[in-house]
Amino acid sequence: MSEIRNVIIIGSGPSGYTAALYTARANLKPLLIAGSADKKTSRVKGGQLMATSDIENFPGAIETGVDLDTYAFLDESEKEAAIQDVKGLSGPHLMTRMELQARHFGAEMLEEFVTEIDICSQPGELYTVRTETGKEFQTRSLIISTGAAAKLIGIPAEDKFFGQGGGVSTCATCDGHSYRNKTVAVVGGGDSALEEASYLANLGIKVHLIHRRDEFRASRVMLERGRNNPNITIHTFRSVVDLVGKPHPLAETSKFFADKEVLSKAVLEDPRTGEREELELDGLFVAIGHTPNTQLFKDQLKVDEAGYLERDKHMRALPSVNACNHSMHAMDYVPGVFVAGDVSDHYYRQAITAAGMGCMAAIEAERYLAEKLAQKEGLDGNALDLSLETIGVSHWTGEMSSGDKPVVDRVKEAATL
């Protein structure tokens, strides 16, 4: 058994890396158990953005050749040229930057899967985390950022074209911009599929909505919106059974892409007759739902009807009604266990919202640990000002005055007086 940790973060991606950054800057020495580097796993290190080609909607995550110190002094034509030259970052590049930033400030990272978490034995005191190689850790607080995995169609050709600009995606808001003035298909029959189709169509993209039945789970409003959009063609009683590629556009000029292909056609099948047809496409968006990675928390933490972790306004996890420790049944929340990112969000599902939730969970964890330490040392938490506002101010700058130090450090100093 290793030393008792202040905070362990389960899962990476925007929420996990942001939580690691904030807790590291608070001198809490977080351990981030990031998941596997295998992109085919549901808990891949870096999360769902590892399969995203270009990100254009994460503020500040851009590539530009402009000297930012002199941008304000450029004339209007030079500024316009600089604006047109802006390029988004790839998902893997953004995740690597987040990882480097968190580790720069002292976050420790372990590339393994968590196989077991014991929340019920000592709620509010210690939590035990075990990994696939048999490592075991105890922690005073836990931030859960395990994310969600997009459901795929399940055909062999999906792997060949999935992510990195190959043509298959699960996120229209992430990758849709790459298909302006092109033709794509969206697979699914629920509100998510209709929302993705409408979003893409509004970018000027020709959209084919593929659904295996003629009945839709989508709301009537969403369905009518799709039917009335001139850029959307709805195909019912059709399933995607295969995908066909063509040489990558850079195959002749780059050795890396020499043997790569991009999507060119989808093979559709009528499930009633088995009849097949080919549909020429530049991209395919799979919108048949997500599965939150909450298996580790079964009968310990509360999930909603879709399986996502529930939390209160302070990002605290809620106890399951099936928790084996009956004392948890009387708890309004599980002390020291916080939730962030897509594992508890099936509405927004954006990198920026996940990062924001990671920040919030980290600040709440910092306050929780400071209050626990003050209580242990017999100190007055109110006199020490352990408010969220004070904690937030302490993260504004690296040049901290004594009053702006991380709150746990201030409690430690007060305990020695």
C-alpha angles and dihedrals in degrees: 000000000000127000119298109265127219093220137001120194116206113207133011130227121105095316097046096044092046091049089049092050094051096043090046091053087050088059092244093131095224124203113219113200096199107185129235129326089224105110092205092067123093092233100046117170106262094025129236094334089073086079096047119103104200130006116205101162104060106099113245095004096121142121116229136161092212121114098239092204091062100035093098090058097053119109119248096265091050091048091050091051090050091050092051090049094059114119130187124241123249116249094248091049092051091048091049090052091050091049093049092048094051093046092046089064093048108275113150117219132203120191099213141102121257107231101180138019123187109206099151103060099068108007112187092015115055136351125202123219124190127190135207093264093053098261113150127200135179121209138183092217137021132204114198114209101153093137128198133283122228114236114240132205092250102231120136094239092062093078091054095058103026117121133340094071096302092129106259118096140160097206123065095182089053100045107013095097090067091065102054111147090009136102125258140165129225117205118210145063106227134089091274092057093048091047091051091047092049092047092052093044090053088058088062093260122143105237130198112195109208119200128170095217137035092238118080131208088207119106118264091248093054093045093051090048090055094046091050096049109100091210094058125079115187119213116191127192090029130123128186106239102165143007129219125206141201131205115290112260089241096045094107096047103036128053090206091062096036094107097028126109135198127211118275106159143015121213110222126198131197103228090208098056107012090236113152136207137174124238119197110229142166094201143010123209117197111209106169097122143273134267114218114225096238102125091110091062101049112143090003106071130032119254130188125241091277092052098255120138114257122222141175127243090276091058091251118150118241124230121252117244085228095056110140091221101077092201087071090063089073094049121103089204139357108262113235097009115110133182129212140170134005094340085079102022123076095155109061103017093180129144091233094052091047090051090050091052090050089055092049093048091049093051091047090049090050091052092046092053092046092051092048092050093047090051091049092050093045093244128148107250092196092055090051091050101230093174123143089244091059092047091049092053090051089063096052097087142009090229099080126181117215090266092052098052118124106285096237089056090050091052091050091051092048090051091058096051 
